[in-house]
Amino acid sequence: MDRSERNARAWQDPGNWIGQRWLGLYRSADDDRLWVPKVPRALGWTVNLARPVGVIILMALVVAVLLLAYAVVGA
C-alpha cells in the first residue's frame, strides 16, 4: 500500500475524527499529511492533530481568534 492509499484509508476511518466530522478535528498517526480536507470537503481543511506542528497551529489559531475577539469587544 502506498502513501496516498494509507492516507485515504486513515481519512475515511471514522475513529480518526474527534466529535462530529464536520467540526474538522482530525487525529491520525497513520496519515502523514499536516493539512487534510474536512468532511464534507466543501467545508475546507483542518490540521492533523497527531502531528506536533498541527497542535501548535490549532493553538495559534485559537489564540488569534480570542485576541481578535478581545480587541473588537474590549475596544
CHARMM internal coordinates of N, CA and C (Angstrom, degrees):
IC EDIT
DIST 1 N 1 CA 1.4463
DIST 1 CA 1 C 1.5303
ANGL 1 N 1 CA 1 C 107.98
DIST 1 C 2 N 1.3167
ANGL 1 CA 1 C 2 N 116.33
DIHE 1 N 1 CA 1 C 2 N 128.60
DIST 2 N 2 CA 1.4604
ANGL 1 C 2 N 2 CA 119.46
DIHE 1 CA 1 C 2 N 2 CA -179.63
DIST 2 CA 2 C 1.5312
ANGL 2 N 2 CA 2 C 110.41
DIHE 1 C 2 N 2 CA 2 C -86.03
DIST 2 C 3 N 1.3150
ANGL 2 CA 2 C 3 N 115.50
DIHE 2 N 2 CA 2 C 3 N 175.64
DIST 3 N 3 CA 1.4633
ANGL 2 C 3 N 3 CA 122.70
DIHE 2 CA 2 C 3 N 3 CA -174.42
DIST 3 CA 3 C 1.5280
ANGL 3 N 3 CA 3 C 112.30
DIHE 2 C 3 N 3 CA 3 C -59.51
DIST 3 C 4 N 1.3269
ANGL 3 CA 3 C 4 N 118.04
DIHE 3 N 3 CA 3 C 4 N -44.88
DIST 4 N 4 CA 1.4706
ANGL 3 C 4 N 4 CA 120.05
DIHE 3 CA 3 C 4 N 4 CA -177.30
DIST 4 CA 4 C 1.5273
ANGL 4 N 4 CA 4 C 111.18
DIHE 3 C 4 N 4 CA 4 C -66.17
DIST 4 C 5 N 1.3164
ANGL 4 CA 4 C 5 N 117.92
DIHE 4 N 4 CA 4 C 5 N -36.01
DIST 5 N 5 CA 1.4671
ANGL 4 C 5 N 5 CA 120.33
DIHE 4 CA 4 C 5 N 5 CA 176.50
DIST 5 CA 5 C 1.5202
ANGL 5 N 5 CA 5 C 111.19
DIHE 4 C 5 N 5 CA 5 C -67.58
DIST 5 C 6 N 1.3348
ANGL 5 CA 5 C 6 N 116.61
DIHE 5 N 5 CA 5 C 6 N -40.97
DIST 6 N 6 CA 1.4669
ANGL 5 C 6 N 6 CA 120.71
DIHE 5 CA 5 C 6 N 6 CA 178.41
DIST 6 CA 6 C 1.5224
ANGL 6 N 6 CA 6 C 110.79
DIHE 5 C 6 N 6 CA 6 C -64.20
DIST 6 C 7 N 1.3374
ANGL 6 CA 6 C 7 N 116.36
DIHE 6 N 6 CA 6 C 7 N -42.35
DIST 7 N 7 CA 1.4588
ANGL 6 C 7 N 7 CA 120.37
DIHE 6 CA 6 C 7 N 7 CA 178.17
DIST 7 CA 7 C 1.5228
ANGL 7 N 7 CA 7 C 111.29
DIHE 6 C 7 N 7 CA 7 C -63.98
DIST 7 C 8 N 1.3337
ANGL 7 CA 7 C 8 N 117.16
DIHE 7 N 7 CA 7 C 8 N -42.77
DIST 8 N 8 CA 1.4712
ANGL 7 C 8 N 8 CA 121.18
DIHE 7 CA 7 C 8 N 8 CA -179.96
DIST 8 CA 8 C 1.5226
ANGL 8 N 8 CA 8 C 110.61
DIHE 7 C 8 N 8 CA 8 C -64.19
DIST 8 C 9 N 1.3231
ANGL 8 CA 8 C 9 N 116.93
DIHE 8 N 8 CA 8 C 9 N -41.08
DIST 9 N 9 CA 1.4623
ANGL 8 C 9 N 9 CA 120.21
DIHE 8 CA 8 C 9 N 9 CA 178.97
DIST 9 CA 9 C 1.5285
ANGL 9 N 9 CA 9 C 110.81
DIHE 8 C 9 N 9 CA 9 C -64.01
DIST 9 C 10 N 1.3253
ANGL 9 CA 9 C 10 N 117.41
DIHE 9 N 9 CA 9 C 10 N -42.65
DIST 10 N 10 CA 1.4606
ANGL 9 C 10 N 10 CA 120.74
DIHE 9 CA 9 C 10 N 10 CA 178.78
DIST 10 CA 10 C 1.5256
ANGL 10 N 10 CA 10 C 110.65
DIHE 9 C 10 N 10 CA 10 C -65.23
DIST 10 C 11 N 1.3334
ANGL 10 CA 10 C 11 N 117.65
DIHE 10 N 10 CA 10 C 11 N -40.29
DIST 11 N 11 CA 1.4704
ANGL 10 C 11 N 11 CA 122.22
DIHE 10 CA 10 C 11 N 11 CA -178.56
DIST 11 CA 11 C 1.5238
ANGL 11 N 11 CA 11 C 110.79
DIHE 10 C 11 N 11 CA 11 C -65.01
DIST 11 C 12 N 1.3313
ANGL 11 CA 11 C 12 N 117.28
DIHE 11 N 11 CA 11 C 12 N -35.38
DIST 12 N 12 CA 1.4609
ANGL 11 C 12 N 12 CA 121.55
DIHE 11 CA 11 C 12 N 12 CA -177.99
DIST 12 CA 12 C 1.5225
ANGL 12 N 12 CA 12 C 113.28
DIHE 11 C 12 N 12 CA 12 C -80.86
DIST 12 C 13 N 1.3161
ANGL 12 CA 12 C 13 N 117.96
DIHE 12 N 12 CA 12 C 13 N -13.10
DIST 13 N 13 CA 1.4659
ANGL 12 C 13 N 13 CA 121.43
DIHE 12 CA 12 C 13 N 13 CA -179.05
DIST 13 CA 13 C 1.5279
ANGL 13 N 13 CA 13 C 109.75
DIHE 12 C 13 N 13 CA 13 C -75.84
DIST 13 C 14 N 1.3387
ANGL 13 CA 13 C 14 N 118.35
DIHE 13 N 13 CA 13 C 14 N 116.92
DIST 14 N 14 CA 1.4666
ANGL 13 C 14 N 14 CA 120.68
DIHE 13 CA 13 C 14 N 14 CA -179.43
DIST 14 CA 14 C 1.5286
ANGL 14 N 14 CA 14 C 112.92
DIHE 13 C 14 N 14 CA 14 C -61.52
DIST 14 C 15 N 1.3249
ANGL 14 CA 14 C 15 N 117.93
DIHE 14 N 14 CA 14 C 15 N -23.54
DIST 15 N 15 CA 1.4556
ANGL 14 C 15 N 15 CA 121.14
DIHE 14 CA 14 C 15 N 15 CA 179.40
DIST 15 CA 15 C 1.5218
ANGL 15 N 15 CA 15 C 113.98
DIHE 14 C 15 N 15 CA 15 C -68.65
DIST 15 C 16 N 1.3276
ANGL 15 CA 15 C 16 N 117.57
DIHE 15 N 15 CA 15 C 16 N -15.18
DIST 16 N 16 CA 1.4600
ANGL 15 C 16 N 16 CA 121.05
DIHE 15 CA 15 C 16 N 16 CA 179.52
DIST 16 CA 16 C 1.5265
ANGL 16 N 16 CA 16 C 112.68
DIHE 15 C 16 N 16 CA 16 C -90.24
DIST 16 C 17 N 1.3213
ANGL 16 CA 16 C 17 N 116.78
DIHE 16 N 16 CA 16 C 17 N -3.21
DIST 17 N 17 CA 1.4608
ANGL 16 C 17 N 17 CA 121.21
DIHE 16 CA 16 C 17 N 17 CA 179.60
DIST 17 CA 17 C 1.5210
ANGL 17 N 17 CA 17 C 108.41
DIHE 16 C 17 N 17 CA 17 C -103.52
DIST 17 C 18 N 1.3168
ANGL 17 CA 17 C 18 N 116.96
DIHE 17 N 17 CA 17 C 18 N 131.27
DIST 18 N 18 CA 1.4563
ANGL 17 C 18 N 18 CA 122.53
DIHE 17 CA 17 C 18 N 18 CA -177.97
DIST 18 CA 18 C 1.5282
ANGL 18 N 18 CA 18 C 107.55
DIHE 17 C 18 N 18 CA 18 C -95.14
DIST 18 C 19 N 1.3121
ANGL 18 CA 18 C 19 N 116.76
DIHE 18 N 18 CA 18 C 19 N 121.64
DIST 19 N 19 CA 1.4597
ANGL 18 C 19 N 19 CA 120.68
DIHE 18 CA 18 C 19 N 19 CA -178.72
DIST 19 CA 19 C 1.5230
ANGL 19 N 19 CA 19 C 110.59
DIHE 18 C 19 N 19 CA 19 C 71.97
DIST 19 C 20 N 1.3137
ANGL 19 CA 19 C 20 N 115.81
DIHE 19 N 19 CA 19 C 20 N -149.94
DIST 20 N 20 CA 1.4617
ANGL 19 C 20 N 20 CA 121.12
DIHE 19 CA 19 C 20 N 20 CA 179.22
DIST 20 CA 20 C 1.5234
ANGL 20 N 20 CA 20 C 109.44
DIHE 19 C 20 N 20 CA 20 C -70.01
DIST 20 C 21 N 1.3193
ANGL 20 CA 20 C 21 N 116.86
DIHE 20 N 20 CA 20 C 21 N 137.59
DIST 21 N 21 CA 1.4696
ANGL 20 C 21 N 21 CA 120.62
DIHE 20 CA 20 C 21 N 21 CA -176.84
DIST 21 CA 21 C 1.5169
ANGL 21 N 21 CA 21 C 111.79
DIHE 20 C 21 N 21 CA 21 C -64.09
DIST 21 C 22 N 1.3323
ANGL 21 CA 21 C 22 N 118.01
DIHE 21 N 21 CA 21 C 22 N -31.61
DIST 22 N 22 CA 1.4611
ANGL 21 C 22 N 22 CA 119.48
DIHE 21 CA 21 C 22 N 22 CA -178.17
DIST 22 CA 22 C 1.5289
ANGL 22 N 22 CA 22 C 111.88
DIHE 21 C 22 N 22 CA 22 C -69.83
DIST 22 C 23 N 1.3450
ANGL 22 CA 22 C 23 N 117.53
DIHE 22 N 22 CA 22 C 23 N -18.20
DIST 23 N 23 CA 1.4676
ANGL 22 C 23 N 23 CA 120.19
DIHE 22 CA 22 C 23 N 23 CA 175.83
DIST 23 CA 23 C 1.5220
ANGL 23 N 23 CA 23 C 111.00
DIHE 22 C 23 N 23 CA 23 C -68.94
DIST 23 C 24 N 1.3136
ANGL 23 CA 23 C 24 N 116.28
DIHE 23 N 23 CA 23 C 24 N -28.72
DIST 24 N 24 CA 1.4516
ANGL 23 C 24 N 24 CA 120.33
DIHE 23 CA 23 C 24 N 24 CA 174.93
DIST 24 CA 24 C 1.5092
ANGL 24 N 24 CA 24 C 115.74
DIHE 23 C 24 N 24 CA 24 C 84.34
DIST 24 C 25 N 1.3313
ANGL 24 CA 24 C 25 N 118.98
DIHE 24 N 24 CA 24 C 25 N 24.94
DIST 25 N 25 CA 1.4524
ANGL 24 C 25 N 25 CA 120.47
DIHE 24 CA 24 C 25 N 25 CA 175.65
DIST 25 CA 25 C 1.5255
ANGL 25 N 25 CA 25 C 108.01
DIHE 24 C 25 N 25 CA 25 C -92.49
DIST 25 C 26 N 1.3111
ANGL 25 CA 25 C 26 N 116.03
DIHE 25 N 25 CA 25 C 26 N 110.19
DIST 26 N 26 CA 1.4606
ANGL 25 C 26 N 26 CA 123.16
DIHE 25 CA 25 C 26 N 26 CA -171.38
DIST 26 CA 26 C 1.5145
ANGL 26 N 26 CA 26 C 110.07
DIHE 25 C 26 N 26 CA 26 C -124.63
DIST 26 C 27 N 1.3492
ANGL 26 CA 26 C 27 N 115.82
DIHE 26 N 26 CA 26 C 27 N 136.28
DIST 27 N 27 CA 1.4632
ANGL 26 C 27 N 27 CA 120.60
DIHE 26 CA 26 C 27 N 27 CA 178.85
DIST 27 CA 27 C 1.5172
ANGL 27 N 27 CA 27 C 108.61
DIHE 26 C 27 N 27 CA 27 C -144.86
DIST 27 C 28 N 1.3243
ANGL 27 CA 27 C 28 N 116.40
DIHE 27 N 27 CA 27 C 28 N 111.85
DIST 28 N 28 CA 1.4578
ANGL 27 C 28 N 28 CA 120.74
DIHE 27 CA 27 C 28 N 28 CA 177.88
DIST 28 CA 28 C 1.5230
ANGL 28 N 28 CA 28 C 110.06
DIHE 27 C 28 N 28 CA 28 C -148.53
DIST 28 C 29 N 1.3164
ANGL 28 CA 28 C 29 N 115.50
DIHE 28 N 28 CA 28 C 29 N 115.65
DIST 29 N 29 CA 1.4631
ANGL 28 C 29 N 29 CA 120.59
DIHE 28 CA 28 C 29 N 29 CA 177.22
DIST 29 CA 29 C 1.5301
ANGL 29 N 29 CA 29 C 110.74
DIHE 28 C 29 N 29 CA 29 C -71.21
DIST 29 C 30 N 1.3386
ANGL 29 CA 29 C 30 N 117.31
DIHE 29 N 29 CA 29 C 30 N -22.43
DIST 30 N 30 CA 1.4661
ANGL 29 C 30 N 30 CA 120.59
DIHE 29 CA 29 C 30 N 30 CA 179.28
DIST 30 CA 30 C 1.5215
ANGL 30 N 30 CA 30 C 112.35
DIHE 29 C 30 N 30 CA 30 C -76.27
DIST 30 C 31 N 1.3153
ANGL 30 CA 30 C 31 N 117.53
DIHE 30 N 30 CA 30 C 31 N -19.22
DIST 31 N 31 CA 1.4677
ANGL 30 C 31 N 31 CA 122.61
DIHE 30 CA 30 C 31 N 31 CA -179.16
DIST 31 CA 31 C 1.5266
ANGL 31 N 31 CA 31 C 107.43
DIHE 30 C 31 N 31 CA 31 C -95.08
DIST 31 C 32 N 1.3246
ANGL 31 CA 31 C 32 N 117.31
DIHE 31 N 31 CA 31 C 32 N 118.64
DIST 32 N 32 CA 1.4609
ANGL 31 C 32 N 32 CA 119.95
DIHE 31 CA 31 C 32 N 32 CA -175.83
DIST 32 CA 32 C 1.5212
ANGL 32 N 32 CA 32 C 113.49
DIHE 31 C 32 N 32 CA 32 C -87.83
DIST 32 C 33 N 1.3274
ANGL 32 CA 32 C 33 N 117.98
DIHE 32 N 32 CA 32 C 33 N 2.50
DIST 33 N 33 CA 1.4650
ANGL 32 C 33 N 33 CA 120.67
DIHE 32 CA 32 C 33 N 33 CA 178.82
DIST 33 CA 33 C 1.5284
ANGL 33 N 33 CA 33 C 110.31
DIHE 32 C 33 N 33 CA 33 C -81.34
DIST 33 C 34 N 1.3198
ANGL 33 CA 33 C 34 N 116.47
DIHE 33 N 33 CA 33 C 34 N 146.08
DIST 34 N 34 CA 1.4571
ANGL 33 C 34 N 34 CA 121.32
DIHE 33 CA 33 C 34 N 34 CA 174.24
DIST 34 CA 34 C 1.5224
ANGL 34 N 34 CA 34 C 109.87
DIHE 33 C 34 N 34 CA 34 C -84.60
DIST 34 C 35 N 1.3250
ANGL 34 CA 34 C 35 N 117.07
DIHE 34 N 34 CA 34 C 35 N -45.93
DIST 35 N 35 CA 1.4668
ANGL 34 C 35 N 35 CA 123.13
DIHE 34 CA 34 C 35 N 35 CA 179.23
DIST 35 CA 35 C 1.5188
ANGL 35 N 35 CA 35 C 108.71
DIHE 34 C 35 N 35 CA 35 C -103.48
DIST 35 C 36 N 1.3191
ANGL 35 CA 35 C 36 N 116.90
DIHE 35 N 35 CA 35 C 36 N 128.71
DIST 36 N 36 CA 1.4686
ANGL 35 C 36 N 36 CA 122.26
DIHE 35 CA 35 C 36 N 36 CA 178.45
DIST 36 CA 36 C 1.5210
ANGL 36 N 36 CA 36 C 109.03
DIHE 35 C 36 N 36 CA 36 C -130.17
DIST 36 C 37 N 1.3343
ANGL 36 CA 36 C 37 N 117.50
DIHE 36 N 36 CA 36 C 37 N 150.10
DIST 37 N 37 CA 1.4630
ANGL 36 C 37 N 37 CA 119.31
DIHE 36 CA 36 C 37 N 37 CA 178.21
DIST 37 CA 37 C 1.5247
ANGL 37 N 37 CA 37 C 111.18
DIHE 36 C 37 N 37 CA 37 C -71.57
DIST 37 C 38 N 1.3263
ANGL 37 CA 37 C 38 N 115.73
DIHE 37 N 37 CA 37 C 38 N 146.78
DIST 38 N 38 CA 1.4555
ANGL 37 C 38 N 38 CA 120.58
DIHE 37 CA 37 C 38 N 38 CA 175.64
DIST 38 CA 38 C 1.5168
ANGL 38 N 38 CA 38 C 109.52
DIHE 37 C 38 N 38 CA 38 C -76.25
DIST 38 C 39 N 1.3216
ANGL 38 CA 38 C 39 N 115.53
DIHE 38 N 38 CA 38 C 39 N 172.15
DIST 39 N 39 CA 1.4627
ANGL 38 C 39 N 39 CA 122.02
DIHE 38 CA 38 C 39 N 39 CA 174.33
DIST 39 CA 39 C 1.5127
ANGL 39 N 39 CA 39 C 106.83
DIHE 38 C 39 N 39 CA 39 C -116.06
DIST 39 C 40 N 1.3053
ANGL 39 CA 39 C 40 N 120.92
DIHE 39 N 39 CA 39 C 40 N 117.56
DIST 40 N 40 CA 1.4544
ANGL 39 C 40 N 40 CA 127.13
DIHE 39 CA 39 C 40 N 40 CA -2.72
DIST 40 CA 40 C 1.5272
ANGL 40 N 40 CA 40 C 111.27
DIHE 39 C 40 N 40 CA 40 C -73.38
DIST 40 C 41 N 1.2968
ANGL 40 CA 40 C 41 N 115.48
DIHE 40 N 40 CA 40 C 41 N 156.60
DIST 41 N 41 CA 1.4635
ANGL 40 C 41 N 41 CA 121.99
DIHE 40 CA 40 C 41 N 41 CA -175.15
DIST 41 CA 41 C 1.5259
ANGL 41 N 41 CA 41 C 113.05
DIHE 40 C 41 N 41 CA 41 C -59.87
DIST 41 C 42 N 1.3279
ANGL 41 CA 41 C 42 N 117.01
DIHE 41 N 41 CA 41 C 42 N -24.60
DIST 42 N 42 CA 1.4623
ANGL 41 C 42 N 42 CA 120.74
DIHE 41 CA 41 C 42 N 42 CA -179.19
DIST 42 CA 42 C 1.5300
ANGL 42 N 42 CA 42 C 112.32
DIHE 41 C 42 N 42 CA 42 C -65.03
DIST 42 C 43 N 1.3312
ANGL 42 CA 42 C 43 N 117.94
DIHE 42 N 42 CA 42 C 43 N -16.27
DIST 43 N 43 CA 1.4595
ANGL 42 C 43 N 43 CA 121.25
DIHE 42 CA 42 C 43 N 43 CA -179.96
DIST 43 CA 43 C 1.5183
ANGL 43 N 43 CA 43 C 113.42
DIHE 42 C 43 N 43 CA 43 C -82.38
DIST 43 C 44 N 1.3155
ANGL 43 CA 43 C 44 N 117.71
DIHE 43 N 43 CA 43 C 44 N -3.35
DIST 44 N 44 CA 1.4593
ANGL 43 C 44 N 44 CA 120.21
DIHE 43 CA 43 C 44 N 44 CA 175.46
DIST 44 CA 44 C 1.5116
ANGL 44 N 44 CA 44 C 113.53
DIHE 43 C 44 N 44 CA 44 C 107.61
DIST 44 C 45 N 1.3307
ANGL 44 CA 44 C 45 N 115.32
DIHE 44 N 44 CA 44 C 45 N -145.41
DIST 45 N 45 CA 1.4537
ANGL 44 C 45 N 45 CA 122.30
DIHE 44 CA 44 C 45 N 45 CA -172.96
DIST 45 CA 45 C 1.5251
ANGL 45 N 45 CA 45 C 110.02
DIHE 44 C 45 N 45 CA 45 C -126.65
DIST 45 C 46 N 1.3291
ANGL 45 CA 45 C 46 N 115.92
DIHE 45 N 45 CA 45 C 46 N 159.80
DIST 46 N 46 CA 1.4514
ANGL 45 C 46 N 46 CA 122.38
DIHE 45 CA 45 C 46 N 46 CA 175.72
DIST 46 CA 46 C 1.5289
ANGL 46 N 46 CA 46 C 108.62
DIHE 45 C 46 N 46 CA 46 C -139.93
DIST 46 C 47 N 1.3145
ANGL 46 CA 46 C 47 N 116.07
DIHE 46 N 46 CA 46 C 47 N 169.30
DIST 47 N 47 CA 1.4645
ANGL 46 C 47 N 47 CA 120.06
DIHE 46 CA 46 C 47 N 47 CA 179.11
DIST 47 CA 47 C 1.5222
ANGL 47 N 47 CA 47 C 109.84
DIHE 46 C 47 N 47 CA 47 C -96.27
DIST 47 C 48 N 1.3164
ANGL 47 CA 47 C 48 N 115.53
DIHE 47 N 47 CA 47 C 48 N 151.65
DIST 48 N 48 CA 1.4511
ANGL 47 C 48 N 48 CA 122.39
DIHE 47 CA 47 C 48 N 48 CA 175.50
DIST 48 CA 48 C 1.5249
ANGL 48 N 48 CA 48 C 107.29
DIHE 47 C 48 N 48 CA 48 C -84.47
DIST 48 C 49 N 1.3261
ANGL 48 CA 48 C 49 N 116.82
DIHE 48 N 48 CA 48 C 49 N 110.26
DIST 49 N 49 CA 1.4571
ANGL 48 C 49 N 49 CA 121.50
DIHE 48 CA 48 C 49 N 49 CA -175.90
DIST 49 CA 49 C 1.5289
ANGL 49 N 49 CA 49 C 113.27
DIHE 48 C 49 N 49 CA 49 C -74.68
DIST 49 C 50 N 1.3127
ANGL 49 CA 49 C 50 N 118.08
DIHE 49 N 49 CA 49 C 50 N -4.03
DIST 50 N 50 CA 1.4592
ANGL 49 C 50 N 50 CA 120.91
DIHE 49 CA 49 C 50 N 50 CA 174.10
DIST 50 CA 50 C 1.5274
ANGL 50 N 50 CA 50 C 110.93
DIHE 49 C 50 N 50 CA 50 C -79.33
DIST 50 C 51 N 1.3019
ANGL 50 CA 50 C 51 N 117.02
DIHE 50 N 50 CA 50 C 51 N -12.14
DIST 51 N 51 CA 1.4656
ANGL 50 C 51 N 51 CA 122.55
DIHE 50 CA 50 C 51 N 51 CA 177.22
DIST 51 CA 51 C 1.5392
ANGL 51 N 51 CA 51 C 107.98
DIHE 50 C 51 N 51 CA 51 C -96.45
DIST 51 C 52 N 1.3320
ANGL 51 CA 51 C 52 N 118.69
DIHE 51 N 51 CA 51 C 52 N 130.94
DIST 52 N 52 CA 1.4691
ANGL 51 C 52 N 52 CA 120.23
DIHE 51 CA 51 C 52 N 52 CA -179.70
DIST 52 CA 52 C 1.5324
ANGL 52 N 52 CA 52 C 112.84
DIHE 51 C 52 N 52 CA 52 C -55.44
DIST 52 C 53 N 1.3100
ANGL 52 CA 52 C 53 N 117.68
DIHE 52 N 52 CA 52 C 53 N -37.60
DIST 53 N 53 CA 1.4691
ANGL 52 C 53 N 53 CA 120.42
DIHE 52 CA 52 C 53 N 53 CA 178.92
DIST 53 CA 53 C 1.5244
ANGL 53 N 53 CA 53 C 110.11
DIHE 52 C 53 N 53 CA 53 C -66.05
DIST 53 C 54 N 1.3333
ANGL 53 CA 53 C 54 N 117.40
DIHE 53 N 53 CA 53 C 54 N -32.12
DIST 54 N 54 CA 1.4583
ANGL 53 C 54 N 54 CA 121.17
DIHE 53 CA 53 C 54 N 54 CA 178.54
DIST 54 CA 54 C 1.5163
ANGL 54 N 54 CA 54 C 111.73
DIHE 53 C 54 N 54 CA 54 C -63.40
DIST 54 C 55 N 1.3197
ANGL 54 CA 54 C 55 N 117.16
DIHE 54 N 54 CA 54 C 55 N -40.61
DIST 55 N 55 CA 1.4628
ANGL 54 C 55 N 55 CA 121.33
DIHE 54 CA 54 C 55 N 55 CA 178.00
DIST 55 CA 55 C 1.5329
ANGL 55 N 55 CA 55 C 109.85
DIHE 54 C 55 N 55 CA 55 C -65.23
DIST 55 C 56 N 1.3137
ANGL 55 CA 55 C 56 N 117.09
DIHE 55 N 55 CA 55 C 56 N -41.89
DIST 56 N 56 CA 1.4663
ANGL 55 C 56 N 56 CA 121.26
DIHE 55 CA 55 C 56 N 56 CA 179.54
DIST 56 CA 56 C 1.5276
ANGL 56 N 56 CA 56 C 110.09
DIHE 55 C 56 N 56 CA 56 C -63.61
DIST 56 C 57 N 1.3237
ANGL 56 CA 56 C 57 N 116.92
DIHE 56 N 56 CA 56 C 57 N -42.88
DIST 57 N 57 CA 1.4662
ANGL 56 C 57 N 57 CA 120.44
DIHE 56 CA 56 C 57 N 57 CA 179.04
DIST 57 CA 57 C 1.5199
ANGL 57 N 57 CA 57 C 110.29
DIHE 56 C 57 N 57 CA 57 C -62.48
DIST 57 C 58 N 1.3368
ANGL 57 CA 57 C 58 N 117.93
DIHE 57 N 57 CA 57 C 58 N -44.90
DIST 58 N 58 CA 1.4613
ANGL 57 C 58 N 58 CA 120.84
DIHE 57 CA 57 C 58 N 58 CA 179.81
DIST 58 CA 58 C 1.5263
ANGL 58 N 58 CA 58 C 110.94
DIHE 57 C 58 N 58 CA 58 C -61.73
DIST 58 C 59 N 1.3279
ANGL 58 CA 58 C 59 N 117.55
DIHE 58 N 58 CA 58 C 59 N -44.12
DIST 59 N 59 CA 1.4675
ANGL 58 C 59 N 59 CA 120.17
DIHE 58 CA 58 C 59 N 59 CA 178.81
DIST 59 CA 59 C 1.5223
ANGL 59 N 59 CA 59 C 110.93
DIHE 58 C 59 N 59 CA 59 C -63.32
DIST 59 C 60 N 1.3263
ANGL 59 CA 59 C 60 N 117.62
DIHE 59 N 59 CA 59 C 60 N -40.32
DIST 60 N 60 CA 1.4689
ANGL 59 C 60 N 60 CA 120.65
DIHE 59 CA 59 C 60 N 60 CA 179.22
DIST 60 CA 60 C 1.5228
ANGL 60 N 60 CA 60 C 110.78
DIHE 59 C 60 N 60 CA 60 C -64.19
DIST 60 C 61 N 1.3264
ANGL 60 CA 60 C 61 N 117.47
DIHE 60 N 60 CA 60 C 61 N -39.90
DIST 61 N 61 CA 1.4614
ANGL 60 C 61 N 61 CA 120.29
DIHE 60 CA 60 C 61 N 61 CA 178.25
DIST 61 CA 61 C 1.5233
ANGL 61 N 61 CA 61 C 111.88
DIHE 60 C 61 N 61 CA 61 C -65.27
DIST 61 C 62 N 1.3333
ANGL 61 CA 61 C 62 N 116.96
DIHE 61 N 61 CA 61 C 62 N -42.00
DIST 62 N 62 CA 1.4723
ANGL 61 C 62 N 62 CA 120.59
DIHE 61 CA 61 C 62 N 62 CA 178.49
DIST 62 CA 62 C 1.5253
ANGL 62 N 62 CA 62 C 110.12
DIHE 61 C 62 N 62 CA 62 C -63.36
DIST 62 C 63 N 1.3145
ANGL 62 CA 62 C 63 N 117.68
DIHE 62 N 62 CA 62 C 63 N -45.44
DIST 63 N 63 CA 1.4696
ANGL 62 C 63 N 63 CA 120.77
DIHE 62 CA 62 C 63 N 63 CA 179.24
DIST 63 CA 63 C 1.5238
ANGL 63 N 63 CA 63 C 110.54
DIHE 62 C 63 N 63 CA 63 C -62.91
DIST 63 C 64 N 1.3183
ANGL 63 CA 63 C 64 N 118.10
DIHE 63 N 63 CA 63 C 64 N -41.16
DIST 64 N 64 CA 1.4649
ANGL 63 C 64 N 64 CA 121.17
DIHE 63 CA 63 C 64 N 64 CA 179.02
DIST 64 CA 64 C 1.5192
ANGL 64 N 64 CA 64 C 111.26
DIHE 63 C 64 N 64 CA 64 C -61.93
DIST 64 C 65 N 1.3259
ANGL 64 CA 64 C 65 N 117.22
DIHE 64 N 64 CA 64 C 65 N -42.52
DIST 65 N 65 CA 1.4655
ANGL 64 C 65 N 65 CA 120.48
DIHE 64 CA 64 C 65 N 65 CA 178.97
DIST 65 CA 65 C 1.5288
ANGL 65 N 65 CA 65 C 110.25
DIHE 64 C 65 N 65 CA 65 C -65.76
DIST 65 C 66 N 1.3239
ANGL 65 CA 65 C 66 N 118.10
DIHE 65 N 65 CA 65 C 66 N -42.33
DIST 66 N 66 CA 1.4594
ANGL 65 C 66 N 66 CA 120.61
DIHE 65 CA 65 C 66 N 66 CA 178.92
DIST 66 CA 66 C 1.5249
ANGL 66 N 66 CA 66 C 111.63
DIHE 65 C 66 N 66 CA 66 C -64.29
DIST 66 C 67 N 1.3229
ANGL 66 CA 66 C 67 N 117.25
DIHE 66 N 66 CA 66 C 67 N -41.66
DIST 67 N 67 CA 1.4650
ANGL 66 C 67 N 67 CA 120.20
DIHE 66 CA 66 C 67 N 67 CA 178.01
DIST 67 CA 67 C 1.5213
ANGL 67 N 67 CA 67 C 111.50
DIHE 66 C 67 N 67 CA 67 C -64.64
DIST 67 C 68 N 1.3076
ANGL 67 CA 67 C 68 N 116.66
DIHE 67 N 67 CA 67 C 68 N -40.68
DIST 68 N 68 CA 1.4599
ANGL 67 C 68 N 68 CA 120.94
DIHE 67 CA 67 C 68 N 68 CA 177.80
DIST 68 CA 68 C 1.5263
ANGL 68 N 68 CA 68 C 110.73
DIHE 67 C 68 N 68 CA 68 C -64.34
DIST 68 C 69 N 1.3350
ANGL 68 CA 68 C 69 N 116.91
DIHE 68 N 68 CA 68 C 69 N -43.22
DIST 69 N 69 CA 1.4668
ANGL 68 C 69 N 69 CA 119.97
DIHE 68 CA 68 C 69 N 69 CA 178.79
DIST 69 CA 69 C 1.5232
ANGL 69 N 69 CA 69 C 110.24
DIHE 68 C 69 N 69 CA 69 C -64.19
DIST 69 C 70 N 1.3155
ANGL 69 CA 69 C 70 N 118.41
DIHE 69 N 69 CA 69 C 70 N -40.61
DIST 70 N 70 CA 1.4553
ANGL 69 C 70 N 70 CA 121.64
DIHE 69 CA 69 C 70 N 70 CA 178.22
DIST 70 CA 70 C 1.5312
ANGL 70 N 70 CA 70 C 110.77
DIHE 69 C 70 N 70 CA 70 C -64.16
DIST 70 C 71 N 1.3257
ANGL 70 CA 70 C 71 N 116.57
DIHE 70 N 70 CA 70 C 71 N -40.42
DIST 71 N 71 CA 1.4730
ANGL 70 C 71 N 71 CA 119.74
DIHE 70 CA 70 C 71 N 71 CA -179.83
DIST 71 CA 71 C 1.5299
ANGL 71 N 71 CA 71 C 111.26
DIHE 70 C 71 N 71 CA 71 C -65.97
DIST 71 C 72 N 1.3224
ANGL 71 CA 71 C 72 N 116.60
DIHE 71 N 71 CA 71 C 72 N -35.82
DIST 72 N 72 CA 1.4662
ANGL 71 C 72 N 72 CA 119.66
DIHE 71 CA 71 C 72 N 72 CA -178.59
DIST 72 CA 72 C 1.5290
ANGL 72 N 72 CA 72 C 110.48
DIHE 71 C 72 N 72 CA 72 C -77.72
DIST 72 C 73 N 1.3155
ANGL 72 CA 72 C 73 N 118.10
DIHE 72 N 72 CA 72 C 73 N -46.35
DIST 73 N 73 CA 1.4610
ANGL 72 C 73 N 73 CA 122.25
DIHE 72 CA 72 C 73 N 73 CA -176.31
DIST 73 CA 73 C 1.5311
ANGL 73 N 73 CA 73 C 111.03
DIHE 72 C 73 N 73 CA 73 C -78.65
DIST 73 C 74 N 1.3114
ANGL 73 CA 73 C 74 N 116.54
DIHE 73 N 73 CA 73 C 74 N -39.79
DIST 74 N 74 CA 1.4590
ANGL 73 C 74 N 74 CA 120.53
DIHE 73 CA 73 C 74 N 74 CA -176.47
DIST 74 CA 74 C 1.5146
ANGL 74 N 74 CA 74 C 113.90
DIHE 73 C 74 N 74 CA 74 C -79.22
DIST 74 C 75 N 1.3039
ANGL 74 CA 74 C 75 N 119.01
DIHE 74 N 74 CA 74 C 75 N -8.88
DIST 75 N 75 CA 1.4562
ANGL 74 C 75 N 75 CA 121.73
DIHE 74 CA 74 C 75 N 75 CA -175.86
DIST 75 CA 75 C 1.4692
ANGL 75 N 75 CA 75 C 113.09
DIHE 74 C 75 N 75 CA 75 C -77.49
END
COOR INIT
IC SEED 1 N 1 CA 1 C
IC BUILD
